[in-house]
């Protein structure tokens, strides 16, 4: 079945297939760059208070332009002032209007760890993340087979990058855990309809082992949504659209952060 990811992934896989750069050389070069900032640790540092990964996002395939003329440095500074624990920056050009330059500008403006938000499908993508200054990469389980997921997760660790492993359902969560993910994101956006299922993250929360850092993604509109997800046991939320379109981004961020984080049930007790 065709999903909203299909066209995006086809384009990224075609680009990866056409990339003739030497991956070993890229990885070697990436190792020489300054050490990444600790992304997962920044999320866990809040203890029992909700952390926010605030996203720099110009547009989306479903909503079109959100803030096409944003200044990444200015947005990043507002997010940090509002209490963000980390940043997420879109680097996909064709579908989201982002770029590596956006990531560099945002990261240079603050001292927060930064996730490269893109569609990671090949080892060169992981090396590129480190080369452009990212501190973490996104691995979407639905976009990768088990061997690819394991390889990219291993390479991220080798390059000292944290990996946010994104899942949409129980089967994908099982695959993420089998691969060794320690930072798990639950995306509430449906892969087929692109609609947000606000119960998805709550449903999956109990299946995420307590020792892992859990992040809820998509559809977080306000403080009430953030509080609900924190109560379900998520240590962090990743928020893009509602922040980047807010008239006062700093205030919008402040309303999302700091809600009490509840205990997650163990995987064995989640009724799976």
C-alpha positions as CSV (number, residue, x, y, z in Angstrom):
1,X,0.0,0.0,0.0
2,X,1.3,3.4,-0.9
3,X,1.9,5.7,2.1
4,X,2.9,9.3,2.4
5,X,6.5,8.1,2.9
6,X,6.6,6.2,-0.4
7,X,7.5,9.1,-2.7
8,X,9.9,10.6,-0.2
9,X,11.7,7.3,0.4
10,X,11.9,6.6,-3.3
11,X,13.6,9.9,-3.9
12,X,16.1,9.4,-1.1
13,X,16.9,5.8,-2.1
14,X,17.5,7.0,-5.7
15,X,19.8,9.7,-4.4
16,X,21.6,7.1,-2.2
17,X,22.0,4.7,-5.2
18,X,23.5,7.5,-7.3
19,X,25.9,8.6,-4.6
20,X,29.4,7.5,-5.7
21,X,31.3,8.9,-2.6
22,X,33.5,6.5,-0.7
23,X,31.6,5.6,2.5
24,X,34.7,4.6,4.4
25,X,36.3,7.9,3.6
26,X,33.2,9.8,4.7
27,X,33.1,7.8,8.0
28,X,36.8,8.5,8.6
29,X,36.3,12.2,7.9
30,X,33.3,12.3,10.2
31,X,35.3,10.8,13.1
32,X,37.6,13.9,12.9
33,X,34.9,16.4,13.6
34,X,34.3,17.8,17.1
35,X,32.5,15.5,19.5
36,X,28.7,15.7,19.3
37,X,26.6,17.2,22.1
38,X,24.8,14.5,24.2
39,X,21.2,14.4,22.7
40,X,19.6,11.5,24.6
41,X,21.2,12.6,27.9
42,X,19.8,16.1,27.5
43,X,16.3,14.6,27.3
44,X,16.8,12.4,30.3
45,X,18.3,15.3,32.3
46,X,14.9,16.6,33.1
47,X,14.2,13.7,35.3
48,X,10.5,13.6,36.1
49,X,9.7,16.7,34.0
50,X,8.9,16.7,30.3
51,X,11.6,17.8,27.9
52,X,10.8,19.3,24.5
53,X,12.6,18.7,21.2
54,X,11.7,21.8,19.3
55,X,11.7,21.6,15.5
56,X,12.9,24.1,12.9
57,X,10.5,23.3,10.0
58,X,9.7,25.4,6.9
59,X,7.1,23.3,5.3
60,X,5.5,19.8,5.2
61,X,4.1,17.7,2.4
62,X,0.6,17.7,3.9
63,X,0.3,21.3,5.1
64,X,2.5,23.1,2.6
65,X,4.3,26.2,3.7
66,X,4.5,26.7,7.5
67,X,7.2,29.3,7.9
68,X,9.1,29.3,4.6
69,X,11.1,32.5,5.4
70,X,12.1,31.6,8.9
71,X,15.6,32.5,10.2
72,X,16.9,29.2,11.7
73,X,19.2,31.0,14.2
74,X,16.4,33.3,15.4
75,X,14.0,30.4,15.8
76,X,16.6,28.2,17.6
77,X,17.3,31.1,20.1
78,X,13.6,31.5,20.8
79,X,13.3,27.8,21.5
80,X,16.3,27.8,23.8
81,X,14.9,30.8,25.7
82,X,11.6,29.0,26.1
83,X,13.2,26.0,27.7
84,X,13.8,23.5,24.8
85,X,16.1,20.6,25.7
86,X,17.1,19.8,22.1
87,X,16.4,20.9,18.6
88,X,15.3,19.0,15.5
89,X,16.1,20.6,12.1
90,X,14.7,19.4,8.8
91,X,17.5,19.0,6.2
92,X,15.3,17.5,3.4
93,X,15.3,20.1,0.6
94,X,12.7,18.7,-1.8
95,X,9.8,17.8,0.4
96,X,10.3,20.0,3.5
97,X,12.3,23.0,2.3
98,X,15.1,22.4,4.8
99,X,18.8,22.2,4.3
100,X,22.1,21.3,6.0
101,X,22.6,25.1,6.2
102,X,19.5,25.4,8.3
103,X,21.0,22.9,10.7
104,X,24.3,24.6,10.9
105,X,22.7,28.0,11.5
106,X,20.4,26.7,14.2
107,X,23.2,24.8,16.0
108,X,25.6,27.7,15.9
109,X,23.0,30.0,17.6
110,X,22.5,27.8,20.7
111,X,24.2,25.3,22.9
112,X,21.5,22.6,22.5
113,X,22.0,19.2,20.9
114,X,20.5,18.9,17.4
115,X,18.8,16.1,15.6
116,X,19.2,15.9,11.9
117,X,15.5,15.3,10.9
118,X,15.7,13.6,7.5
119,X,15.2,10.2,5.9
120,X,18.2,8.1,6.7
121,X,18.5,5.2,4.3
122,X,22.2,4.6,3.8
123,X,25.5,4.7,5.8
124,X,26.5,7.9,3.9
125,X,23.4,9.6,5.4
126,X,24.7,8.9,8.9
127,X,28.2,10.1,8.1
128,X,26.7,13.2,6.5
129,X,24.8,14.0,9.7
130,X,28.0,14.0,11.7
131,X,29.8,16.0,9.0
132,X,27.1,18.7,9.0
133,X,27.3,19.1,12.7
134,X,24.3,17.0,13.9
135,X,24.3,15.3,17.3
136,X,21.7,12.7,16.5
137,X,20.0,11.1,13.5
138,X,16.5,9.8,12.9
139,X,16.0,6.2,11.9
140,X,12.4,5.4,10.8
141,X,11.7,1.7,11.2
142,X,9.0,1.8,8.5
143,X,11.6,3.0,6.0
144,X,14.3,0.3,6.8
145,X,14.5,-3.5,6.8
146,X,16.0,-5.2,9.9
147,X,19.5,-5.4,8.4
148,X,19.5,-1.7,7.4
149,X,18.2,-0.7,10.8
150,X,20.9,-2.6,12.7
151,X,23.7,-1.4,10.4
152,X,22.7,2.3,10.6
153,X,22.1,2.1,14.4
154,X,25.6,0.5,14.8
155,X,27.2,3.2,12.6
156,X,25.5,6.0,14.5
157,X,27.0,4.6,17.7
158,X,30.4,4.3,16.1
159,X,30.2,8.0,15.2
160,X,29.0,8.9,18.7
161,X,25.6,10.0,17.4
162,X,22.5,9.3,19.2
163,X,19.7,7.7,17.1
164,X,16.1,8.5,17.6
165,X,14.4,5.3,16.3
166,X,10.9,6.1,15.2
167,X,8.0,3.6,15.3
168,X,4.3,3.7,14.5
169,X,2.9,0.5,15.9
170,X,3.7,-2.5,18.1
171,X,5.4,-4.5,15.4
172,X,7.8,-1.7,14.6
173,X,8.5,-1.2,18.3
174,X,9.5,-4.9,18.5
175,X,11.9,-4.4,15.6
176,X,13.4,-1.3,17.1
177,X,14.0,-3.1,20.4
178,X,15.4,-6.1,18.7
179,X,17.9,-3.8,16.9
180,X,19.0,-2.3,20.2
181,X,17.3,1.1,20.2
182,X,17.7,3.0,23.4
183,X,15.9,6.2,22.3
184,X,12.5,5.5,20.9
185,X,10.1,7.9,19.2
186,X,6.4,7.1,18.7
187,X,5.0,9.0,15.7
188,X,1.3,9.6,16.1
189,X,0.9,10.4,12.4
190,X,-0.7,7.5,10.4
191,X,1.5,6.3,7.5
192,X,-1.4,5.8,5.2
193,X,-3.8,8.7,5.8
194,X,-1.3,11.2,7.2
195,X,-3.9,11.9,10.0
196,X,-2.8,12.1,13.6
197,X,-4.0,9.4,16.0
198,X,-3.7,11.1,19.4
199,X,-4.2,7.8,21.2
200,X,-1.3,6.0,19.4
201,X,1.4,7.2,21.8
202,X,-0.5,6.4,24.9
203,X,-1.3,3.0,23.6
204,X,2.3,2.1,23.0
205,X,3.8,3.8,26.1
206,X,3.5,0.7,28.3
207,X,5.3,-1.5,25.8
208,X,8.5,0.7,25.9
209,X,10.8,-0.6,28.5
210,X,11.3,1.8,31.5
211,X,15.0,2.0,30.9
212,X,14.7,3.6,27.5
213,X,14.1,7.2,26.7
214,X,10.7,7.6,25.1
215,X,9.6,10.5,22.8
216,X,6.1,11.2,21.5
217,X,6.1,12.8,18.0
218,X,3.5,14.6,15.9
219,X,0.1,16.1,16.9
220,X,1.3,17.9,20.0
221,X,-0.6,21.1,19.8
222,X,-0.5,22.7,23.3
223,X,0.2,22.2,26.9
224,X,-2.7,19.9,27.4
225,X,-1.4,17.5,24.8
226,X,2.1,17.6,26.3
227,X,0.8,17.0,29.8
228,X,-1.2,14.0,28.6
229,X,1.8,12.4,27.0
230,X,4.0,13.2,30.0
231,X,1.5,11.4,32.2
232,X,1.7,8.4,30.0
233,X,5.4,8.1,30.6
234,X,7.1,10.0,27.8
235,X,10.2,11.9,28.8
236,X,10.0,14.1,25.8
237,X,7.8,15.4,23.0
238,X,9.0,16.4,19.5
239,X,7.0,19.4,18.3
240,X,7.2,21.2,15.0
241,X,4.2,22.7,13.4
242,X,2.5,24.2,16.5
243,X,5.8,25.8,17.5
244,X,7.0,27.2,14.2
245,X,3.6,28.7,13.4
246,X,3.1,30.2,16.9
247,X,3.0,34.0,17.1
248,X,5.3,33.8,20.2
249,X,7.5,30.7,19.8
250,X,9.2,31.2,23.1
251,X,5.9,31.3,25.0
252,X,4.5,28.3,23.1
253,X,7.6,26.3,24.0
254,X,7.3,27.2,27.7
255,X,3.7,26.0,27.7
256,X,4.9,22.5,26.5
257,X,7.9,21.9,28.8
258,X,8.1,20.8,32.4
259,X,4.9,18.7,32.8
260,X,5.3,15.8,35.3
261,X,6.3,12.5,33.7
262,X,4.4,9.5,34.9
263,X,5.8,5.9,35.2
264,X,5.5,3.6,32.2
265,X,4.2,0.1,32.8
266,X,6.7,-2.6,32.0
267,X,6.5,-4.3,28.6
268,X,5.3,-7.5,30.2
269,X,2.5,-5.6,31.9
270,X,1.3,-3.7,28.8
271,X,-1.2,-6.3,27.7
272,X,0.7,-7.2,24.5
